[in-house]
Amino acid sequence: MTTANTPDAHDLEKELLEFLEERTGTAWDAETDLFDVGGLSSLFAMQVVVHLEKTYAVAIRGADLRLDNFRTVRRMAELVDRLRVPAAGVRHG
């Protein structure tokens, strides 16, 4: 169930796009490869990780810190959505 504190994937993408636009001064598409076009540096990517952890109450560790999880806003939203699901829980559509 989605509440005001747990946005669905679409709302999460929208919030992430707004965050990135505020920080970079550029409007992005959810599928743009941010590293490829120079929208994210490795330092800024770490700031994004901290933002995701604080804003969405998730812990991004180990294998989840791989670059591919942060290439696009869509992938970041998918990562957060996956991490919000309890480890023992099963999520249905």
Secondary structure as GFF3:
##gff-version 3
##sequence-region A 1 93
A	DSSP	alpha_helix	9	24	.	.	.	ID=ss1
A	DSSP	alpha_helix	42	56	.	.	.	ID=ss2
A	DSSP	three_ten_helix	62	65	.	.	.	ID=ss3
A	DSSP	three_ten_helix	67	70	.	.	.	ID=ss4
A	DSSP	alpha_helix	73	84	.	.	.	ID=ss5
###
